[in-house]
Amino acid sequence: MYYYMHINTYCRICHSQNLTKVLDLGSQPLANAFLRFNDLGASEPTYPLEMYVCVDCYLAQLIHVVDKEVLFTDYIYFSSSMPKLSDHFKKYAEDIIARFLEPNDLVVELGSNDGILLHLFKDHAFRILGVDPAKNISTFANACGIPTIADFFNESLAGYINKIAGQAKAIIGNNVVAHINDYQDLGRSIKTLLHSEGVFVFEAPYLIDMFENLTFDTIYHEHLSFLAVYPLTRLFKQFDLEIFEVQIVSAQGQSLRVFVGHTGAHPIDASVAACVDREISFGLHKLETYQNWAKKIVESKKRVVQLLRNLKAQGKRLAAYGAPAKGNTLLNYYDIGPNLLDFVLDELPSKQGLYTPGQHLLVVDHQTADKRAPDFYLLLAWNYLKVILKKEDPFVARGGAFILPTTGKIIKTP
């Protein structure tokens, strides 16, 4: 059953209608729509989760678009709760400050969440403003001294910010560009708000990483596009903007950090052409590349599900570690629920006591998980592997092990 959804019939970058389906993960509930116990008997809305590729600009994208008000106005993800982000953001802010900012410049962050990044700019006495549609998180950020507008970023809001605060020397958007459906509005909005010498810098998962590391679980309804540099150059060129630098960072797997400015405002770094060349060599412009990847995903499902069944048959106790949105894509595509896993361990208090969408696995705290003593954890939060292995040394020491969810590899040592 589908609620609050429409279907795009054209590419959101080049408006071509030459869209080809390359991956079908079935009809799934929203990845962050965790359930309370009293909701378990109610009908649970699901939506097609299918990746399409534009044959003309090679943007990989979802065409089934769930209304943004359903997805983002009440959110349970707080950036400050993520163990690796503080150090990542510290270095990130230092780079932007050193290269692009002067005293009293305005820094605007899109999808600013609880203000973990903007706080670093505030500490250096820059003017800051966050924009985030999640009212619960925006209220929290404002209470913490991070001025935040609880709204979606669009051309109208960009004009309003320009009017009350002036143009921004830096606009930042981390894991937000891939969430936007209307790229034409995004382009106009950035052009309106960005200072003539300013930079729009954003991070997003790199499509090549999804292929190389089989991270298909990062496909869920919030992520409408799966980004590479070439289609992005096509996008920004439409608005007299250009990508002048690209960095590859390892914040959430292998991610792009893209630097955009007004055309001619910044020298073009060789990294831009290098990324485009890499994408061509990799075959992102060939449908065969996507089709072969889809076959590997089917094989992964068979391999991991069979491994879990075998362990269960041996009397092993199994659970999942971490309840990120991407974990629910994987659980629902693999059809892994209480038949194989006893529970999900997650450190976020906002998720504990809730049930995962689709499979209805209970999310528990660490104390409860330790009492139930699983033998194996399916590691849904694989991007925190090193942190988790270090933290869970006692679990490993008593013979416990982790299973990587897309390969089935068993890890018993740091």
N, C-alpha and C positions, 0 to 999 in steps of 0.2 A: 504494500500500500504506500503511495507516494503523497506527501504533503509538502506544500510550500516549495515547489521545484519547477524550474523551467528547463528547456533544452535549447542549447545554442546550436544553430545550424550553420555557423560560420566561425572561422578562426578568430580568436580575440586579438590577434596582432595584425594580420594582413587582410582579414575579412574574406578570405577564400572559403569556398564551400567544398573544397577537395579534402575532406576529412576521412581518414581511414581508421577503423577500429583495430587496435593491435593487442589489447589485453582486456580480459573480462574477469573481474574478481567477484562476480555475482552481485546480488542485491543485498546491501548491508545497512545496518543502522548507523547513525552518526557515531563517529569514533569517540567522541567525548560525552555522549549521552548516557552517562552512568545512571543506574537505577537504584531507587530505594526499595526496601523489601516489599512495601505495600504496592509498588508499581509492577511487580513481577508478573502478575496475572493479566495485566492490561495489554492491549494490542500495541506492538512496537513498530513504529514506522521504519521502513527501509527504502533505500534508493539505489539505483544502478551505480556500480562502481566500475567504470570502464574507461580505459585510456584510448584516446584517439591521437593521431598525428596529422598535422597539416602537411599535405604533399608539396605545398608551395613555399612555406617558410620554415617548416620542420619544427614548429612548436608542438611539444607533447602536452596534451591537455585533457581535462574532463569536459564533457559537453552537458552532462546532467548537473545543473547548478542549483544547489539548495539555497534558499533565501538567506542572505547574510545576517538578517535579524535573528533567524533561528540559530545560526551557528555561533555568533560572537557577542551577543548582548549580555549573556551571563556565562562566565568562564570560570573554570576551576584550576587553570594553570597559572601559577605564580612563578615568575622568572627567578626570584630570589631564592626559591627552594631548590634550584638546580645546582649541584655541587661544583660543576666545572665552569659555570658561566661567569662567576665573579672575576677570576683571573683572566679569562678570555676578554671580557668587556673592559678590564683595566688596560690591557695592551691596545685594544681597539680604540678606546678613547684617547690614549696617549698619542697614537698615530695621527688621528684626525686633528687633535689640538696642535701638534707640532707642525703639521703641513698646511693647514687650511684656516686656522682661526686666529683672530686678534681679540684683545680685551673688549668685552661688552657685546661681542657678536651673539646672534640668536641661533640656538640649536633647537631644531624641532625633530621629535622622534615619532614616527608612525607605528602604531601597535606598541606603545611604550610600556604596556603592562604595569607592573608596580613601581617602575622608575629606577630599576637597578642600574641601568646605563646612564640615564640622565643625571642621576645623583653624582656621578663622577665629573660631569661637566659643571654642575652646580658648585662642587668643591673648588673649582678653578675660577669661579665668579663669572661664568658666562651666563647669559640669559637663556632660560630653558623653557620648553613647552612640550608636553606630551599630548598625543592624540590616541585614544583607545576607546572602542565602542562598548567594551564590557563595563557596565555601570558599577558593578561590585568592585572591580579592580581599580577603576578610575577614582572611586570614592576613597579607597584605601590609599592610593598614591597621593591624592590631594591632602589627606590627613597626615601623610608622612613628609609634607613640604615639597612635593613635586607637582607643580601646576599642570593639570591634565584636563583636556576637553573630552567629555564622554560622548564621542560621535565617530562616525565613519569619515575618513579623509576623502574629500572630493573637491571639485573646482570651486564651489561656493565657499567651503570652509577655508580653502587656501586663500581666497580673496579676503575673507574676514580676518584671518591671521595677519595677512599683509597690511591690512588697514589699521589694526590695533597695535601691531608690534614691529612692522616692517618686514622686509624680505629676510629669509634665513640664509646664513652663510653655510650652514650644514643641515641637510635633511637626512635623517637616518631611518632605515626600515629593515629590521631583522626578522626573517621568516614571516614577512608580510606581503611582499610583492606576489608571491606564488598564490596568495589567498584572494587576490583581486580579480574580479570578473571583467570589469570595464577598464581595459587598458587605455582606451582613448581618453577617458576622464583622468586617469592617472597621469598621462603625459601632459595634458593641459594644466593639471593641478601643480605638477612639479615646475613647469615653465612659469606659472604665475608666482609661485612662492619663492623660487630659488634666486638668490642674489646673482648678479652678473658674473661674479668670480667665485660663486659658491659651488658646493659639491653635494650631490645626492648619492649617498653610499648605502648599499643594502647587501644583506647576506641571504642566500637561499641555497637549498640542496642542489648539487650539480647532477644533471641528468646522467653524465658519464659514470658517476659514482653508483647510481642506481643499477647500471648495467654491470659494472665491474664487480660490485659486492652484493649483487642480487637484493638490494634493499627495496624491494617492491612494497614492503609494509609501510613505507612513507607515502603511499597513495591512499588518501582518504578524502572525504568530501570537502574538508577545509582547504586542501591543496588542489587548486584548480589548474595550475600549470606546473610543468616540470622543466626547469630552465636550463638553457645553454646560451652561450654568448652570441652565436650567430642570429637567432631569432630576436634576441634583445637589441642587437644593433639595428635591426629592421624597425623595431618598435620606436626607439628613441629618435631615429632619423626623421620620423614623421613630424616631430615637434621641435625641430632645430636644436635637438639635444644630441649628445654623443657620449659613448663609453670611451673614457680615456685611460683606464687602467683596470686590470682584473687581477685579483689575488686568489689563490686556492688556500683555504683555511680548513682546519679540522675540528671545528666546534661541534658539529652534529654529523659525523661522518665527514665526507669530503664535500665542502661547500664552496660556492662562489662568493667572493666579496667584490662587488661591482661598483666602480666609481664613475659617475655621470656628471657632466657639466654642460653648460651652453656651448654650442658649436664654436670652436676656436678659442675657448677660454683657457684650456689647459693643453699642454703638449700630449700627444698620443703615445702612450707607452707601448713597447714591443709586446707586452703580455697580451694585448687584445688580439692581435693577429696570430700570436702563438696559440691561443685558445681556439680560435676559429679553425686554424690548421689542424689542431688535434682532433676537433670534432669531426672534421671531414675525413681525416685518416681513420678515425674510429668507426665511421659509417653512420653517423646520426642522420645523414641525408638519404639513407637507404631503408626501405621498409623491411628488407630482409633482416637487418640488425634487430629490429623490434620483434619480429616474428620468432627469431632464434632465442631471444631473451624470454619471450613468453613460454616457449617450450621448456626452458630451464626452470621457470617458476613452477610449472606443472610437475616436473621431476622432483623439485624441492619438496613440494607438498607430499608426494608419495613417500619420499625418503624419510622425512621427519616424522610424519604420522606413524609410519611403520615402526620406527625406532621407539616412539613413545608407547605404542601398543606392546612391543616386545618387552620393554622394561616393566610395564604394568603387569604383564603376564607372569613376570618373574617375582612379583610381589613388591616391587619398588614403589615408594611413595613419591608422587610427582606433584610439583606446583609450578607456578610462574613467578618470575621475579620482575617487578616493575609493571605499572599499569599505564604506560604512555598510550596516546591515541594510536600510534602505529601498531602497538601490540594488539589492539582490537581488530585492525584490518587482518592481521595474520591469524588470530584465533578464529575469526569468522570465515576466512577463506579456507583454512585448514579444517574447519569444523571441529575444533578442539574445545571441549567444555568439561563439565563435571564427570563425564565418562572417562577422562584421562587425567585431569588435573584436580587437585583438592581445593586449591585456593590461589589467590594472587597476593604476593607481598608488595606493598608500596609504602614509602616513607611519608607521602603527603597526607596529612590529617584530613584534608578536604575530600580525599577519595576513600579513605578507610570507612568500612561499614556499608559501602555501596557495592553494587553488582555490575560487572562489565556488560556493556551493551551486546545483545545477541546471544552470547554464551552463558551469561548470568553466573559468572564466577565471583565469589565473595572476595572483596579486597580487605586484607587484614594488616595489622601493624606487626612490627618485628617481634614483639613479645609473644603474640599469638602464633606467629609462624614458627618460632623456635620451639614452642611447646608441641607443635604438631610434627616437627622434625622430618621434613622431606629428605629423600635421598638425592633427588635431582631437581634443579630449577631450570625451567625453560626461560632463557634470558631474553625477555622482551625488551628490556632497556639496554640493548647491546651497545649503544653508543657510550655507555658508562662502564664498559667492561673492566678497565684497569682499576677504576675507583672501587667498583663493587668487589673485585677479587681481593683487593687490599683490605676492605672493610670486613669481608666475610671469611677471613682466614680461619677462624674457629670452625666454621661450617665445612670448609675444605679439609681441615686437619682431622676432622672426625670421619672423613670418607665421602663427604658430599661433593657434588660436581654440578657444573653448569652445562647446558646444551644451547649452542647457538641456533637460533630459530630458522635460519634460511639454509644452513648447510648440514645441520645435525651433528656438527663437531662437538665432542665432549671435552670440556676443559676442567682439569682437576688441580692445576697449579697456576700461580700468578704468571 
